[in-house]
Amino acid sequence: MNIERLQQTRKSDLALLRPLPPAVAEMVEALVGCVAGAVLVSETERMVKEAGLAEVVLKSKAAYVEGMVDSQDPLYQKIVAQLPEGAKASDYITSLEVTARKPEAKCGCCGGD
């Protein structure tokens, strides 16, 4: 068993590059679709570090959001309709991959030294 691999985690979720316009933030569909409830990338990083994880790496994946728009996803079509002229959904929303490592335990109770 690779112990080092068990101590590292990778998760993806929607995050915001900047605050959503109020018209989008107030959409029930955006809340249900996990867009209006998403937090800023900087807030995600703060929460991960506060949880005690180390070696935090955040990777924004704009292609996910662009793909949702390109595929004519109904939610993303409604979001785009509420954005300022010339703005794209990927200017606001991203799929954020978070990779972090759980530090080794420092006491005998958790299998550490």
Buried (B, 14 or more C-beta within 10 A) or exposed (E): EEEEEEBBEEEEEBBBBEEBBEBBBEBEBBEEBEBBEBBEBEEBBEEBEEEEBEEBEBEBBBEBBBBBBEEEBEBBEBBBEBBEEEEBBBBBBBBBBBBBBBEEEEEEEEEEE
